Amino acid sequence: MNSIPGSPPNWKLAPSLAIDTQGIVASGFGKLETGRALFLEFTWPASVPGGAWLEALQESVTITHGVPAAQQDRAAAIAFTGTGLGYMGLGEQALASFARPFREGMYQEDRMRRLGDRRKGAWQESVIDGGPVWSANTPPRDPAEGKLDWMLPYQVPHDGAPEEDIRTPLTVHALLMLYTRTEEDSRLWRDDVVALLARHHVDVVRQLELLLDVEHQGISREHLGFADGLSQPAPYGLTVPKDESGLVTLEGRPAARDPVQGVPLGEVLIGYQNGHSEPAPGPVVPTWVGGDPSKIDPRPEQAKLPPHSLAEGFADLGLNGSYLVVRELKQDVAKFWTSLEENAARIRAQDPTANHVNAEWIAERVIGRGRDGHLLCPAGYRKPDRYGLPDNGFLFRSDDPHGVGCPPGSHVRRANPRDALAPKDDQESRETLLQAANNHRILRRGRKFGPKIADPKVDDERDRGLLFMCLNTDIARQFEFVQQTWLLNPAFATLFGEVDPLLGPAGPMTIREKPLRRTVDVRTYVQLAGGDYFFLPSMAALRYLALL
């Protein structure tokens, strides 16, 4: 490869903002290539203060804030489920103020259906046999049943038949992420943390060994062999009706809106203007005990929680925090490559002119990119950007309107269709649909887990996959919309009876190739092993939780 003229600049949060956010918001900790994901369950007796363990955790773990350190050998992030916050003793009014998807949890029956995980009382084939192994185990939204008293005040009214009580073997109250430079340090740190947590009645009920595997210029590959983590949204601060332009910087200056990837900061962080020019809403905590202004709760002030700008008597618990979606996705690498090889052999047998069709050719069209991340286009691959990296400044409707290069149903095109769904090929339509698509963007922070596979066509019966994690301030409008309306929509982009060929269940996929249209029979390559919705608190909110 020719010499590369530097690396692209990364957006940063202004220091005054970054100091109160967890570092994982603005950084994927790319120089810390190994780590552990520790899934925690709280088991302390009722007499123990709910925040005691969190205060004790600081003996071994310092949760990383967003101001980059000159030399960083370790980093950590932490997030909580709704049942976890309830167990810790967060008040009923505070719990009631969280977003509805977070309160209900990922396993509420309507949410499971729209995510494609469970329908008509049965787990779908895109879920591991027997169903997922972990979740927050949020009780169903049936006020008459009320398994946990703290859930009752903020359950959504439900007048129909009692909902299905979907439970998993493991209950997760919090997720602690540890990032290190070496596997040895990761293991030693993990051992120290597990022992400390055990002393405070916090069990590590599941853990995953994480790997980033960084190659040149920060590119890493998932287990199927394709470059991952590309095409992320680029936050910026809106200027009206409130000037937030200085909160996100690029090369030391206020970040301007990227014409393709730009999203307002409020799509990532609670409390700032989102894609609808409204402050992204978040949870609050009362500062008055029992609603009496003469009785002040000192904890919000001790934690330096700011007063909420719209709610007198409440402090802003959500400001500078976010919602973290977590899904443990198991990948069957051998099934992926062997099934695509079978498809390629069938196509070549039926069409003597299809000598170019092989497993690699089909795999690229399933993903929508080449192995190194360069987008497929009618001419082959899109040229690299000026840094020699995959160019992500493209628009589908103007660059590949008919999907002859990058198939309309490919994973890349479904996950972010950009302007592809514009009904007309004019600038106004393309810009309108691009903006609409960007109102559903998510900031991904996932990593792969499990060992590399020696031979991608031979099943070694080892668990591996992706711990998918993404940040968003509106779970329904961002993550759930992408999953339901784009990835799993059988009528997406003029298609019929097809869903995402990588993440969806078995079915057909259409590949447009002049003058033919080829059909590939994809199988189920990725299965859900566990997941739920988490709250990623700010540094101030963490201090407050430690005071519970």
VOFIGU-774404 format. One line per field, with one value per residue (C-alpha): x, y, z; residue in three letters; residue number from 1. Coordinates in pm, 1 decimal. Each point is the difference from the previous one (the first is absolute). Example, Ala and Ser with C-alpha at 12.3 -4.5 7.8 and 13.67 -1.06 7.14 Angstrom:
<tiros>
px	1230.0	137.0
py	-450.0	344.0
pz	780.0	-66.0
resn	ALA	SER
resi	1	2
</tiros>
This chain:
<tiros>
px	0.0	119.5	89.5	-306.9	-9.4	-93.6	-324.6	-342.7	-82.2	-252.1	-272.8	36.2	-218.3	96.3	202.0	-271.9	-245.2	238.9	98.3	-358.9	-56.3	124.4	290.2	-177.4	-228.5	270.6	250.8	0.3	334.7	162.0	349.5	-124.4	-59.3	-101.0	-242.5	-287.2	-372.6	-125.6	-375.3	-96.8	-286.1	-65.0	-66.7	59.7	-254.9	-250.7	199.5	294.4	-4.9	-54.6	297.7	257.0	136.8	42.7	203.0	212.7	55.4	220.3	268.8	76.1	-180.9	-8.3	-275.5	162.8	-126.6	11.1	317.7	271.4	303.8	349.3	77.8	-291.0	60.4	-343.8	-352.1	-341.4	-367.7	-312.6	-372.8	-314.7	-327.8	-332.9	-21.7	352.8	-82.5	-312.1	200.1	246.3	-284.7	-48.5	-330.0	-331.9	-27.8	344.3	-73.9	-322.6	190.1	208.3	-97.2	-272.4	216.4	249.7	-275.4	-159.9	326.1	98.3	-200.8	-342.2	-211.3	-68.4	365.6	108.9	-235.6	123.5	359.7	-76.3	102.4	-329.4	-341.8	-319.1	162.8	297.9	361.9	98.7	283.5	217.2	16.6	211.4	-172.5	-197.4	-8.0	243.7	197.4	3.6	-207.4	-110.1	-299.9	-235.8	-348.1	-284.7	-202.3	-305.2	-75.0	-235.3	276.7	286.3	276.2	226.4	-151.0	244.3	-116.0	-365.5	0.5	138.9	-136.7	-184.8	-377.9	-93.1	-367.8	37.0	77.0	295.3	323.7	235.7	256.8	317.5	291.8	356.9	216.5	236.3	-98.1	225.7	-15.9	309.8	267.9	360.9	238.7	376.8	243.3	374.4	302.9	86.2	-191.2	209.9	-94.6	-361.9	-0.4	174.2	-227.6	-305.4	104.3	46.8	-335.7	-191.8	145.5	-83.7	-355.8	-55.5	83.6	-284.2	-264.1	31.3	25.4	161.2	-258.5	153.6	317.7	134.1	358.1	5.8	237.8	37.5	284.1	102.4	173.6	132.6	-151.6	-240.0	-188.9	-112.2	-180.1	-287.0	14.3	-132.6	308.1	-149.7	114.1	-234.7	-92.3	-18.4	-245.9	-67.0	-214.3	191.6	-156.6	-3.6	-161.8	-303.5	8.3	-373.7	-218.3	285.1	364.4	171.3	257.5	302.1	-86.3	144.2	337.8	195.3	369.0	-48.5	-286.2	-379.2	-106.3	-204.7	-281.5	137.5	-220.8	-43.4	75.0	-91.6	-245.1	-79.6	167.8	-338.0	-20.7	288.2	-15.3	-304.2	-76.0	107.9	-190.8	-85.1	-106.1	-331.2	174.4	-130.7	205.3	31.5	-201.2	144.7	-70.3	-21.9	23.1	-195.4	196.4	-292.1	-71.7	-366.4	-67.2	58.8	225.2	107.4	150.0	300.1	169.7	374.4	109.8	-60.8	205.4	278.0	13.6	-6.2	-314.8	-130.2	-358.9	-228.5	-75.1	-371.4	-95.3	16.4	100.6	183.4	365.0	113.1	115.8	13.9	208.9	319.2	-114.5	-147.0	-187.5	217.3	-148.5	182.4	-54.9	227.2	0.6	145.1	150.0	14.1	301.2	19.9	-370.0	39.3	286.7	-110.5	-354.2	127.2	234.6	-298.4	-194.5	292.7	33.1	-373.2	13.7	303.9	-169.5	-310.0	182.7	315.5	85.6	15.4	364.1	58.4	-257.9	156.6	-56.8	205.2	-202.5	-330.7	131.0	97.1	-354.0	-153.5	204.3	4.0	374.7	324.6	201.5	199.9	-314.6	-15.2	-358.5	-115.1	-102.8	-88.8	366.8	121.9	116.1	-24.0	340.8	166.3	-14.6	303.9	123.5	-10.5	-300.2	-348.4	-180.6	-328.4	-106.7	-218.6	-371.9	-182.9	-274.5	243.2	294.3	-172.1	-376.6	-91.9	220.5	201.0	319.4	-113.7	-321.6	-307.7	-42.7	363.3	76.9	178.8	-281.3	-271.1	183.2	34.8	-180.5	111.8	-185.2	-83.1	-370.6	-58.1	-305.5	146.5	351.0	19.0	209.0	-288.6	-130.5	346.4	80.4	-336.0	40.6	363.2	-107.0	-282.4	242.6	243.6	-277.6	29.8	378.0	170.2	357.3	150.0	246.6	-2.5	286.5	39.0	34.5	134.9	306.8	88.9	-105.6	287.7	-188.9	-310.3	-163.0	46.3	-217.3	220.2	-305.9	140.6	-220.6	90.9	-181.6	-62.1	-99.0	-207.8	-20.2	-137.2	-74.6	-317.0	-232.2	-325.6	-0.5	-327.8	81.6	361.1	94.7	-345.0	-90.3	317.7	-65.3	-370.0	-41.6	326.5	175.0	-302.4	-245.7	-92.0	-115.5	306.8	106.6	-238.4	98.9	-256.1	29.9	364.0	164.4	356.4	213.6	252.4	-208.4	-337.6	-146.7	46.3	-147.5	77.3	221.2	-8.5	325.2	-44.3	257.9	-45.8	-172.8	-96.2	-149.8	145.1	-166.5	201.8	-144.7	150.1	-20.5	-2.6	357.5	-43.9	-201.2	-93.1	142.3	-103.6	-66.2	-180.4	-18.1	239.9	41.9	351.7	23.3	213.2	282.1	-222.8	-282.2	244.2	88.5	-369.0	-60.1	290.0	-185.5	-315.9
py	0.0	350.5	230.9	152.2	379.0	-10.4	-113.5	160.2	225.3	-122.4	209.8	79.2	143.5	337.5	-51.6	157.6	-259.6	-294.0	9.0	-91.4	-271.6	-356.3	-40.2	-266.3	270.0	166.1	-284.8	-368.3	-33.2	-121.3	-21.4	-233.9	-309.3	-253.3	1.7	-158.4	53.5	-86.0	-49.8	68.7	-106.9	170.3	-233.3	210.7	-9.6	281.2	145.9	89.0	344.8	-38.6	213.4	-151.1	-242.3	276.4	209.6	-303.6	-81.5	306.1	-184.6	-199.5	177.3	364.7	58.6	186.5	348.8	160.3	209.5	-209.7	-91.7	38.5	-364.1	-235.7	-364.5	-67.9	134.3	-93.7	71.6	-95.5	-7.3	-113.2	-171.8	117.3	-294.1	79.0	361.6	-115.8	-250.1	275.4	202.1	273.6	166.6	-68.5	349.9	-31.2	-342.1	134.3	270.5	-235.4	-61.9	-259.9	-257.3	6.4	-39.2	-291.5	-167.5	-171.3	-313.0	162.9	-197.9	289.6	100.0	-358.8	-21.9	318.0	-109.4	-329.9	-212.8	-152.8	-32.9	-180.6	-131.4	-159.5	100.0	58.3	-182.1	310.2	-78.5	-280.0	-328.6	22.4	379.5	266.6	-73.3	348.6	315.6	253.1	-224.9	297.1	-99.2	23.7	320.4	-126.3	229.7	-256.0	-257.6	224.0	-238.5	282.1	293.2	252.0	-82.3	91.4	381.7	30.7	-301.0	90.7	-63.1	-324.8	-84.4	-317.5	-354.5	-38.3	12.9	-289.6	-10.9	-60.6	-99.7	-110.9	-225.9	286.4	341.6	293.8	318.3	172.9	-35.6	83.2	32.6	-28.9	98.4	-75.8	-16.6	-363.4	-318.8	-64.5	335.4	-60.4	-331.8	134.4	305.0	-219.5	-224.8	297.0	150.2	-327.4	-56.9	355.3	-23.4	-331.8	164.2	244.9	-256.0	67.4	-315.4	-16.2	-225.5	13.7	131.6	32.2	37.4	291.4	63.7	289.5	-130.4	336.1	4.4	299.7	337.3	-138.6	-245.7	-319.1	-306.8	-202.0	-381.1	-34.9	189.6	335.7	342.4	117.7	323.9	208.3	276.2	144.3	309.9	323.1	210.3	379.4	275.4	181.9	378.5	70.1	34.8	-39.9	29.1	-335.8	38.9	-7.0	-326.6	-222.6	78.1	-119.3	87.2	250.7	188.8	-32.2	-296.9	96.2	-221.9	-275.1	-0.3	-378.7	-126.8	301.0	-40.7	246.3	-72.3	-75.8	-322.0	-130.7	189.8	74.0	365.6	144.4	81.2	-305.8	-41.3	169.0	305.0	-102.5	-79.0	-377.9	-92.3	-198.9	-110.2	230.8	-40.6	203.4	247.5	46.1	-283.5	-93.9	293.6	244.1	295.1	43.3	-348.6	-10.7	-323.8	81.8	-280.9	172.7	297.5	-225.3	-177.9	337.2	-86.3	319.7	111.9	-103.9	297.6	-83.7	-178.6	191.2	-218.6	-252.8	-48.3	-114.3	-360.9	-59.2	297.9	-116.3	-359.4	-228.1	-323.1	-299.8	-283.6	-329.3	-320.5	-303.5	-137.1	-344.2	-41.5	-332.7	68.3	-347.2	-2.1	342.7	-97.8	-356.9	107.3	277.9	-247.7	-227.9	292.5	92.3	-357.6	-11.8	329.8	-108.6	-330.1	182.0	278.3	-76.7	373.9	25.2	-103.2	311.3	-107.0	-157.0	14.0	319.1	172.2	-85.5	88.0	347.1	54.1	-130.6	258.9	270.8	60.8	-174.6	-165.1	320.4	207.6	165.9	38.4	-197.6	219.9	-58.2	43.1	-250.5	159.4	360.2	170.1	61.3	344.9	226.4	-193.1	-332.7	-113.1	-103.8	309.6	47.9	326.9	-172.4	17.0	-304.6	176.6	208.0	-244.5	-339.8	61.6	-348.3	-196.2	-164.4	47.9	-14.1	-208.1	176.8	-276.2	-17.8	49.1	331.6	147.4	-112.9	115.0	354.0	62.7	365.3	154.5	-334.1	15.2	336.9	-34.4	237.6	47.8	370.7	184.4	99.7	-357.1	-141.5	256.0	-52.1	-377.8	28.8	220.6	-239.5	-293.1	187.4	46.8	-374.7	-32.6	-184.9	30.2	-350.1	-103.8	-380.6	-248.1	-360.6	-279.0	-351.3	-147.7	44.3	-293.8	-197.6	-104.2	211.2	-298.4	-246.3	26.5	-30.7	19.7	303.8	293.9	323.7	304.0	367.0	176.3	262.7	326.1	331.5	337.3	195.3	233.1	-132.7	-380.2	-26.9	258.4	-107.0	-361.2	-160.5	187.6	-118.6	-358.4	-11.3	239.5	-50.6	-324.8	-226.5	166.9	-255.4	283.3	220.2	202.5	-167.4	-349.3	-266.7	-279.3	74.6	114.3	83.2	-285.5	19.8	53.6	-133.3	-351.3	-231.5	112.4	136.1	292.0	169.4	106.9	223.8	-61.9	120.1	-153.2	-259.1	-1.9	-272.6	-145.4	-130.3	-213.7	135.7	-183.0	115.8	104.0	219.8	-87.5	198.5	-146.9	280.6	370.7	293.1	377.4	179.6	353.1	139.2	267.8	312.2	28.2	216.6	-254.6	-273.9	199.7	30.9	-374.1	-69.4	205.9	-214.8
pz	0.0	-74.8	286.6	165.4	58.2	367.5	158.6	-5.1	297.2	255.9	159.5	368.0	271.4	141.4	324.1	215.7	-132.4	-34.9	367.2	93.6	-264.1	0.3	-240.5	-205.4	-142.3	-210.4	-17.8	-84.2	186.7	-320.8	151.7	273.4	-209.4	264.8	287.1	187.0	12.5	349.4	41.2	361.5	223.8	334.8	295.7	311.7	286.0	47.8	289.8	-227.7	-168.3	-374.2	-100.9	236.3	-258.1	-256.8	240.5	90.4	-366.9	-29.9	198.1	-313.7	-284.7	-100.2	-249.7	-287.9	-78.3	-341.7	32.8	-171.3	208.9	-146.3	78.2	51.5	86.6	144.8	-45.1	135.0	-59.3	191.5	-75.6	185.6	-85.7	138.7	240.7	113.9	81.7	182.0	206.3	91.2	146.3	-257.3	86.7	-168.7	-147.7	-153.0	-146.6	-146.9	-190.3	-217.1	-362.8	-54.3	-187.6	286.5	260.5	-184.1	-94.6	-323.6	87.4	22.1	-248.2	-240.5	-5.5	-59.9	-295.9	-166.3	54.7	-173.9	299.9	113.1	-159.5	103.3	314.2	-177.6	-40.3	-361.3	-174.8	36.2	374.6	147.7	81.6	323.5	-5.7	122.8	314.9	154.5	32.4	261.6	71.3	12.9	124.6	-253.7	-12.7	184.2	297.3	154.8	15.2	118.2	93.0	121.8	187.9	-142.6	-351.0	59.3	-5.5	-348.5	-180.5	-317.9	33.1	-165.7	-47.1	-202.8	105.0	239.2	-191.1	-32.6	279.9	-199.1	223.4	-55.5	220.3	87.6	132.8	-84.1	207.2	-135.2	-265.9	82.1	-292.7	57.9	-277.5	5.8	-228.5	66.8	67.8	312.1	149.8	-92.1	181.6	312.1	20.0	-49.9	288.4	234.6	-93.0	32.2	348.6	109.1	-130.1	177.1	333.0	-62.6	-105.6	-373.9	-211.0	-343.3	-164.8	-349.2	-157.9	-350.8	-116.6	-242.0	-289.2	-240.7	-220.0	-142.8	-337.0	-193.3	91.2	253.3	-223.3	174.4	-134.1	137.4	-6.1	-355.5	-117.1	-99.0	120.7	274.0	174.6	-317.2	-88.4	343.8	53.6	64.4	278.6	-14.9	203.1	-135.3	11.3	38.5	193.9	248.3	-99.6	66.2	-277.1	230.5	173.2	-274.0	-154.6	-301.2	-17.5	280.6	-164.9	37.7	-210.8	-303.6	-121.2	-220.8	-312.3	6.3	351.8	212.6	290.4	279.8	333.5	157.9	-203.2	213.1	330.8	215.6	62.9	-335.4	-315.7	-206.2	-361.3	77.3	155.2	341.7	312.0	16.9	313.4	285.3	357.7	301.0	378.9	257.5	208.8	242.3	241.5	-21.5	-229.2	288.2	-106.6	362.9	5.7	-232.4	-103.6	17.0	-234.5	-334.8	116.9	131.8	-336.5	-179.8	-190.7	-163.1	59.1	-282.7	-222.6	-37.6	322.0	327.4	290.3	-219.6	-91.4	-344.1	33.1	-375.1	-113.2	-176.1	13.2	-266.8	-55.1	-85.4	-204.6	54.5	-197.6	19.0	-355.5	-68.1	-349.3	-183.0	-222.2	-154.6	-94.0	-161.8	-229.1	-81.0	-87.9	-227.5	-167.1	-65.3	-146.1	-223.9	-126.7	-79.6	-190.1	-204.5	-83.8	-127.0	-181.9	-201.8	-8.5	380.0	43.9	214.1	257.4	306.8	376.4	30.4	-274.4	171.3	348.1	-117.2	-125.6	320.0	190.8	-269.8	30.1	-84.3	275.4	58.7	33.7	-341.6	-119.5	-303.1	-291.9	-367.0	-95.9	262.2	325.1	108.6	4.0	338.9	155.8	23.2	303.0	-182.9	204.8	-118.5	-123.4	186.4	-159.7	-259.0	-76.9	-134.9	-195.6	-202.4	-18.6	-40.9	-37.2	-126.4	238.4	-277.3	201.9	362.7	11.7	142.5	257.9	112.5	368.8	-57.3	-205.5	241.2	314.2	-138.3	-330.4	-9.6	-296.2	-166.7	86.2	-168.9	-229.0	-258.9	-132.7	76.5	255.0	227.0	27.6	61.5	270.7	169.3	15.7	111.5	289.1	83.2	2.1	223.2	255.9	65.8	34.4	286.2	129.5	11.2	270.2	-34.2	-6.8	-102.4	253.4	-20.6	-173.5	-364.6	-214.5	-152.5	-313.7	-79.6	-173.7	288.2	311.1	309.3	231.3	183.9	93.1	-176.7	-120.1	60.3	319.3	-177.7	192.9	-117.1	155.8	-74.4	187.5	-149.4	-4.5	-191.6	-267.0	-44.8	78.0	-18.0	-316.9	-175.4	107.1	-91.0	-292.4	-184.5	96.2	41.1	-237.0	-272.0	-229.1	40.3	-307.4	-252.3	117.7	85.8	253.5	85.3	323.0	99.7	-140.8	284.4	315.1	-108.5	-19.0	-298.1	-330.0	-346.3	-95.0	-338.3	-165.9	-301.4	-271.4	-354.9	-187.2	262.7	346.1	217.0	309.0	292.5	278.3	321.0	330.0	361.1	70.8	308.9	311.2	308.4	322.0	234.9	15.0	156.7	32.4	234.9	134.8	-41.2	271.0	1.0	251.6	221.8	-24.1	102.4	309.9	80.4	-40.2	236.5	265.5	-9.7
resn	MET	ASN	SER	ILE	PRO	GLY	SER	PRO	PRO	ASN	TRP	LYS	LEU	ALA	PRO	SER	LEU	ALA	ILE	ASP	THR	GLN	GLY	ILE	VAL	ALA	SER	GLY	PHE	GLY	LYS	LEU	GLU	THR	GLY	ARG	ALA	LEU	PHE	LEU	GLU	PHE	THR	TRP	PRO	ALA	SER	VAL	PRO	GLY	GLY	ALA	TRP	LEU	GLU	ALA	LEU	GLN	GLU	SER	VAL	THR	ILE	THR	HIS	GLY	VAL	PRO	ALA	ALA	GLN	GLN	ASP	ARG	ALA	ALA	ALA	ILE	ALA	PHE	THR	GLY	THR	GLY	LEU	GLY	TYR	MET	GLY	LEU	GLY	GLU	GLN	ALA	LEU	ALA	SER	PHE	ALA	ARG	PRO	PHE	ARG	GLU	GLY	MET	TYR	GLN	GLU	ASP	ARG	MET	ARG	ARG	LEU	GLY	ASP	ARG	ARG	LYS	GLY	ALA	TRP	GLN	GLU	SER	VAL	ILE	ASP	GLY	GLY	PRO	VAL	TRP	SER	ALA	ASN	THR	PRO	PRO	ARG	ASP	PRO	ALA	GLU	GLY	LYS	LEU	ASP	TRP	MET	LEU	PRO	TYR	GLN	VAL	PRO	HIS	ASP	GLY	ALA	PRO	GLU	GLU	ASP	ILE	ARG	THR	PRO	LEU	THR	VAL	HIS	ALA	LEU	LEU	MET	LEU	TYR	THR	ARG	THR	GLU	GLU	ASP	SER	ARG	LEU	TRP	ARG	ASP	ASP	VAL	VAL	ALA	LEU	LEU	ALA	ARG	HIS	HIS	VAL	ASP	VAL	VAL	ARG	GLN	LEU	GLU	LEU	LEU	LEU	ASP	VAL	GLU	HIS	GLN	GLY	ILE	SER	ARG	GLU	HIS	LEU	GLY	PHE	ALA	ASP	GLY	LEU	SER	GLN	PRO	ALA	PRO	TYR	GLY	LEU	THR	VAL	PRO	LYS	ASP	GLU	SER	GLY	LEU	VAL	THR	LEU	GLU	GLY	ARG	PRO	ALA	ALA	ARG	ASP	PRO	VAL	GLN	GLY	VAL	PRO	LEU	GLY	GLU	VAL	LEU	ILE	GLY	TYR	GLN	ASN	GLY	HIS	SER	GLU	PRO	ALA	PRO	GLY	PRO	VAL	VAL	PRO	THR	TRP	VAL	GLY	GLY	ASP	PRO	SER	LYS	ILE	ASP	PRO	ARG	PRO	GLU	GLN	ALA	LYS	LEU	PRO	PRO	HIS	SER	LEU	ALA	GLU	GLY	PHE	ALA	ASP	LEU	GLY	LEU	ASN	GLY	SER	TYR	LEU	VAL	VAL	ARG	GLU	LEU	LYS	GLN	ASP	VAL	ALA	LYS	PHE	TRP	THR	SER	LEU	GLU	GLU	ASN	ALA	ALA	ARG	ILE	ARG	ALA	GLN	ASP	PRO	THR	ALA	ASN	HIS	VAL	ASN	ALA	GLU	TRP	ILE	ALA	GLU	ARG	VAL	ILE	GLY	ARG	GLY	ARG	ASP	GLY	HIS	LEU	LEU	CYS	PRO	ALA	GLY	TYR	ARG	LYS	PRO	ASP	ARG	TYR	GLY	LEU	PRO	ASP	ASN	GLY	PHE	LEU	PHE	ARG	SER	ASP	ASP	PRO	HIS	GLY	VAL	GLY	CYS	PRO	PRO	GLY	SER	HIS	VAL	ARG	ARG	ALA	ASN	PRO	ARG	ASP	ALA	LEU	ALA	PRO	LYS	ASP	ASP	GLN	GLU	SER	ARG	GLU	THR	LEU	LEU	GLN	ALA	ALA	ASN	ASN	HIS	ARG	ILE	LEU	ARG	ARG	GLY	ARG	LYS	PHE	GLY	PRO	LYS	ILE	ALA	ASP	PRO	LYS	VAL	ASP	ASP	GLU	ARG	ASP	ARG	GLY	LEU	LEU	PHE	MET	CYS	LEU	ASN	THR	ASP	ILE	ALA	ARG	GLN	PHE	GLU	PHE	VAL	GLN	GLN	THR	TRP	LEU	LEU	ASN	PRO	ALA	PHE	ALA	THR	LEU	PHE	GLY	GLU	VAL	ASP	PRO	LEU	LEU	GLY	PRO	ALA	GLY	PRO	MET	THR	ILE	ARG	GLU	LYS	PRO	LEU	ARG	ARG	THR	VAL	ASP	VAL	ARG	THR	TYR	VAL	GLN	LEU	ALA	GLY	GLY	ASP	TYR	PHE	PHE	LEU	PRO	SER	MET	ALA	ALA	LEU	ARG	TYR	LEU	ALA	LEU	LEU
resi	1	2	3	4	5	6	7	8	9	10	11	12	13	14	15	16	17	18	19	20	21	22	23	24	25	26	27	28	29	30	31	32	33	34	35	36	37	38	39	40	41	42	43	44	45	46	47	48	49	50	51	52	53	54	55	56	57	58	59	60	61	62	63	64	65	66	67	68	69	70	71	72	73	74	75	76	77	78	79	80	81	82	83	84	85	86	87	88	89	90	91	92	93	94	95	96	97	98	99	100	101	102	103	104	105	106	107	108	109	110	111	112	113	114	115	116	117	118	119	120	121	122	123	124	125	126	127	128	129	130	131	132	133	134	135	136	137	138	139	140	141	142	143	144	145	146	147	148	149	150	151	152	153	154	155	156	157	158	159	160	161	162	163	164	165	166	167	168	169	170	171	172	173	174	175	176	177	178	179	180	181	182	183	184	185	186	187	188	189	190	191	192	193	194	195	196	197	198	199	200	201	202	203	204	205	206	207	208	209	210	211	212	213	214	215	216	217	218	219	220	221	222	223	224	225	226	227	228	229	230	231	232	233	234	235	236	237	238	239	240	241	242	243	244	245	246	247	248	249	250	251	252	253	254	255	256	257	258	259	260	261	262	263	264	265	266	267	268	269	270	271	272	273	274	275	276	277	278	279	280	281	282	283	284	285	286	287	288	289	290	291	292	293	294	295	296	297	298	299	300	301	302	303	304	305	306	307	308	309	310	311	312	313	314	315	316	317	318	319	320	321	322	323	324	325	326	327	328	329	330	331	332	333	334	335	336	337	338	339	340	341	342	343	344	345	346	347	348	349	350	351	352	353	354	355	356	357	358	359	360	361	362	363	364	365	366	367	368	369	370	371	372	373	374	375	376	377	378	379	380	381	382	383	384	385	386	387	388	389	390	391	392	393	394	395	396	397	398	399	400	401	402	403	404	405	406	407	408	409	410	411	412	413	414	415	416	417	418	419	420	421	422	423	424	425	426	427	428	429	430	431	432	433	434	435	436	437	438	439	440	441	442	443	444	445	446	447	448	449	450	451	452	453	454	455	456	457	458	459	460	461	462	463	464	465	466	467	468	469	470	471	472	473	474	475	476	477	478	479	480	481	482	483	484	485	486	487	488	489	490	491	492	493	494	495	496	497	498	499	500	501	502	503	504	505	506	507	508	509	510	511	512	513	514	515	516	517	518	519	520	521	522	523	524	525	526	527	528	529	530	531	532	533	534	535	536	537	538	539	540	541	542	543	544	545	546	547	548
</tiros>
